[in-house]
Amino acid sequence: LQGLGIGRVLLGRGTAYFSIYMVTGTLIALLIPWLFRLPQRGEWTDIMVLLVFFVIDCIFFTFTWSSLITRRETVFVLFLSISPICLFLTGFSWPQTAIPPFWQYVGYIFPSTFGCRAFINLNTAGGSLSLVAPEIKAMTIQTVIYYVFSSISIFIENKVIERKDKIE
């Protein structure tokens, strides 16, 4: 950190990731469906607003967990094992009303739960931002929580690195 502060480091890294993921997200959410003539009932501006909230939420979610994962190979195993679970928890492939309450609460941990629900309501059902306001509010709360957790995890990780350097 070198005296710059955790907030500045997080926001700097987050801005770099944000610029990359917004380009990718725009391609996936808007350009690909347009190229393949897939039906889109939502307004592109509403989809972009949702994408901003979702990308920021995902960035701080990954910052939180990145300090806990020490080996890069572990991420692939986690991704493969958790992806189907997250897909079911969104209510996309399994009715949300059929998901037990415990698993619904587990789904609240992941940004994809609220992001997918909001995207489906916007793009497939043709809703507006007012319809997905609860999901956007939930993603905002997640973003704040994950920002705090990522700040704490980076602070602890930095202290561990400093102690290792002193020991060596």
Secondary structure in CASP SS format (residue, H / E / C, confidence):
PFRMAT SS
TARGET T0000
AUTHOR 0000-0000-0000
METHOD secondary structure of the structure
MODEL  1
L C 1.00
Q C 1.00
G C 1.00
L C 1.00
G C 1.00
I H 1.00
G H 1.00
R H 1.00
V H 1.00
L H 1.00
L H 1.00
G H 1.00
R H 1.00
G H 1.00
T H 1.00
A H 1.00
Y H 1.00
F H 1.00
S H 1.00
I H 1.00
Y H 1.00
M H 1.00
V H 1.00
T H 1.00
G H 1.00
T H 1.00
L H 1.00
I H 1.00
A H 1.00
L H 1.00
L H 1.00
I H 1.00
P H 1.00
W H 1.00
L H 1.00
F C 1.00
R C 1.00
L C 1.00
P C 1.00
Q C 1.00
R C 1.00
G C 1.00
E C 1.00
W H 1.00
T H 1.00
D H 1.00
I H 1.00
M H 1.00
V H 1.00
L H 1.00
L H 1.00
V H 1.00
F H 1.00
F H 1.00
V H 1.00
I H 1.00
D H 1.00
C H 1.00
I H 1.00
F H 1.00
F H 1.00
T H 1.00
F H 1.00
T H 1.00
W H 1.00
S H 1.00
S C 1.00
L C 1.00
I C 1.00
T C 1.00
R C 1.00
R H 1.00
E H 1.00
T H 1.00
V H 1.00
F H 1.00
V H 1.00
L H 1.00
F H 1.00
L H 1.00
S H 1.00
I H 1.00
S H 1.00
P H 1.00
I H 1.00
C H 1.00
L H 1.00
F H 1.00
L H 1.00
T H 1.00
G C 1.00
F C 1.00
S C 1.00
W C 1.00
P C 1.00
Q H 1.00
T H 1.00
A H 1.00
I C 1.00
P C 1.00
P H 1.00
F H 1.00
W H 1.00
Q H 1.00
Y H 1.00
V H 1.00
G H 1.00
Y C 1.00
I C 1.00
F C 1.00
P H 1.00
S H 1.00
T H 1.00
F H 1.00
G H 1.00
C H 1.00
R H 1.00
A H 1.00
F H 1.00
I H 1.00
N H 1.00
L H 1.00
N H 1.00
T H 1.00
A C 1.00
G C 1.00
G C 1.00
S C 1.00
L C 1.00
S C 1.00
L C 1.00
V C 1.00
A H 1.00
P H 1.00
E H 1.00
I H 1.00
K H 1.00
A H 1.00
M H 1.00
T H 1.00
I H 1.00
Q H 1.00
T H 1.00
V H 1.00
I H 1.00
Y H 1.00
Y H 1.00
V H 1.00
F H 1.00
S H 1.00
S H 1.00
I H 1.00
S H 1.00
I H 1.00
F H 1.00
I H 1.00
E H 1.00
N H 1.00
K H 1.00
V H 1.00
I H 1.00
E H 1.00
R H 1.00
K H 1.00
D H 1.00
K H 1.00
I H 1.00
E C 1.00
END
